[in-house]
Amino acid sequence: MPKIGLLALRTLRHRSPSLVVAVAVAVAVAVAVAVAAMLAGTVSVTWEMFLHSPDVSAVILVLAIAGAGSLATTLFLGRPVVAGSKAPVAAIRALEDGGNFSAPVAPATAELAELGRE
């Protein structure tokens, strides 16, 4: 699974129109790979443990719903980080164009604030 995720990230890296989209795609791919790995491992163990098809189907259904829920939750909770990365990117691009650097006015998320202190 990690190889598939790495291949997806390398393929999508140069197709993103902006850094903000690239961050969102990287987060989505990372979560999707983790969920897929959990799903594959659990399903393979389930097939070995259960002999009845309805039991395996029920486990797969529960795992698929849990995986979709975790992906949706991650994307929802990651929105502030992705949105917060727009202002620093704009400030850096203004600096590249020969302008003056001005720190973003909007408060950063805790992650971006810590990165700024580094």
Protein Blocks (a to p, Z undefined) as FASTA:
>chain_A
ZZmmmmmmmmmmmmpfbfklmmmmmmmmmmmmmmmmmmmmmmmmmmmmpmbfklmmmmmm
mmmmmmmmmmmmmmmmmmmmmmmmmmmmmmmmmmmnopacdddfbdcdfklmmmmmZZ
